[in-house]
Amino acid sequence: MNIGILGGTFDPIHVGHLVIAEEARVKLGLAKVLFVPAGQPWLKVDHVVTLACHRVEMVRLAIAGNSYFKLCTLEVEHPGPSYTIDTMTALQSQLEAQSFFFILGSDSLAGLHLWKEPAKLVQMCRLVIVPRLGLSLPDLKSLEASVPGVTSNIVQLDTPIIGVSSSEIRQRVAQGLSIRYLVPGKVEKYIAEQKLYR
C-alpha cells in the first residue's frame, strides 16, 4: 500500500496543502495521505509558532471531508524538535510493509542536505517534489553529491501551483482582510472564533 506523508507547520493549513495532497493521492495511487503537523519545527526556532493544539484542530477540520486524508499527531506528541527522519522511522515501525511517499516543496528539497540524516531518509521513502511559484528545481547534481541516492528517489508532481502561503494568510488576518477561499470554511471560522493571528 502506498502512503503519502505531508508534513508541515500548518499555521494555518490552507487550500494549497489540500490541492497538493489530493493531486499526489490521485496521480501516485496513494491509499491515503497522512497530514503530520510539526511539534517544534527545528527550522523555525526563531519564529513564533501557534500552539500545536490549534494547528492540529485546523488540520482536523480541513481534512474532515476527505476519507483518504488522515491526521497523524506523532510529531506534536513528541517532546523537543521535530525531525522528519524520526517521524518516518516511527511510521515504518507502526505501518509495516508500506511504501512511503514524502511530499515536499521544491524549496525544501534545496535545503535537504541540512536535514537530520537526509541520506537515510531518501532510502526510506520516495520524495514527491511539488513546484513552488517562481522557484525552479535545485541543481540535482550538487544535491546528489551531498545526499547520495536522492536523485533516484525523486518523483516530480505535476500539479496546479496555488500561490497561497500560511504567512500571507496570517498577515491578512492581522490586517483584517478576508481569507475566505484561501482556507476551508471551517478553518476560517475556527481562526475567527479562537482569535488567532490578530
N, C-alpha and C positions, 0 to 999 in steps of 0.2 A: 504494500500500500504506500502510495506517495503522499507525504505530508508536507505542506508548506509552513514556514515559520516566518512571521512578520513581527519583528521586534521594533520597539521604539519608545520614546518618552510618552508619546500620545498626549501632548499638553497644549491643546486638546487633539483627539482623533478627529479627522476631517474626511471629506468625500474623496480626496486624493488617495488616502490609505485604503478606502473601501474599493475604489476602482482598481487599484493595483492588485489587491488581494483577489478580486473576482477574475481579473484578466489572467493572473497566474493560475488560479484554480482551473479555469476552463482550458487554457492553452497548454498547460502541462499535465492535465488529467489528474489533479490533486484530489484525494479523497476528502481532505479538509485542510483548512488554513488555521493555524494557531496564532492568535494575537497575543504577544508577550510584552506587556508594559514593563519598562525598566524600573528597577527599585531605586538604586542610586547610580545614575549613569556616570561612569568614570570619565567620559569625555566632556561632561557638563558640570564638573566640580565647581567652576566659577560662576555658574548660573543658578538663579533661584528657580527651583522646580516645584510645581504644585504637588501637594500631598498625594501620596500614592493612592489613598482611598478614593479620592476624587477622579484621578486618571483611570483607575480600574473601573469605576462605576460608569464613566463616559464611554469606555470601550464596550462594556456590557450592554449599555443602551444602544450603541451604534450598530452592534452586530446581531442584536436580538432577532431581527427579521430574516436572517440567513442561516439555515440549518447546517451549512458547510463551514461556517465560521465558529471557532471555539475560543474562549478566553483561557489563557494559561497564566497563572499568578506565581509561577516559580520564582521569578526574579524579585517581585515585591515582598515575597515571604522570606527571602534570603537576606540575612544581615550583611551590611557592607556593600561595596561597589558591585555592580552587575557586569559580568563578563560573558560574552556570547559562548565562549568555549565551555564554560561551566554549565550554562543552560543546555547546550547541545549534549554534553556528557550525561546530564541528568535525564534528558528526554530519551536518549538512546537506551538508558537502563530501564526506564519506565515503559517505553514503547518498542519492544524488541522487534527485530526483522522488518523495520520500516526504512524507506528511502526518504531522506530529508532534503528539502529544497529551501535554502535560506534566502529570503527576499531582501535585497538592499539596493539603495540608490547608487548611481554611478559615482556620486561624490564620496560616498562611504567606501566604495571599492578603492578609490585613490589612496585612502588612508589605512587600508587593510594591514599594511606591514607594521603599523603601530599598535594593532590589537594584541591581546594576550594570546600567545601560541597560534598565530594565523596559519602556519603550515599544517598543524594538526587539525585545525578547523576545516580546511579545504579537503582533507581526507575523509571527514565525517559527513559532509553534505555537498550538494551542488549549490553554487552561488547563482541566484537568479538576479540579474542586473537590470534595474529599471532606469530608463533615461530620465534625466532631470533637465528642466527648462534651462536652455543656454549653456549646458555643460556637455562635453563630449566624453567618451571613454578615456580613462587614463592610459598611458603608454604601457601596454600589457607586457612588453618585453622586459622593461625595467622592473615591473611588478613581479614578474616571474623570477627575476634574479633575487629578490628579497623574500618572496613567498613561493618556494618551489612547488609546482603542481597546480598552481592557481589557474593557469590558462586552460588546462584540460578539464577543469571543473566549473567553467562559467557557461551559463545559459543567458543569452540576451533576450529580454522580453520586449516584444513589440507591443506597446500599449499606448493609449492616448496620454499625452503629457498634460496633467492637471496642474496649472500654475498656482497652487494654493499651498501655503505653509502655516504651520502652527504658530510661528512667531507673528506672522501677519494677522492671524485671527486674534491673538492676544492683544495686539496693538489696536485692532478695530474695536474690540470690546472696551478697551481703556479709553478710546476716543468717543465712545457712544455710538459707533457705526453699526449697521446691520451685519450679521453673519449668516443670515438666512441663505440657504442653499450651499453654503460653504461647509456646513456641518449638518448631520442629520437633525431633524426637528427636535427629537427627544434630547439630544446633546445641547442644542441651543437653549432649550427650556431649562435643563439642568444647570448650565452656566449662569443663566439669569437668576434662578432660584438660590443657588449657592453663592451668588455674588463673586464669581471667580473673575480674575483678570481686571478688576476695577482699579 
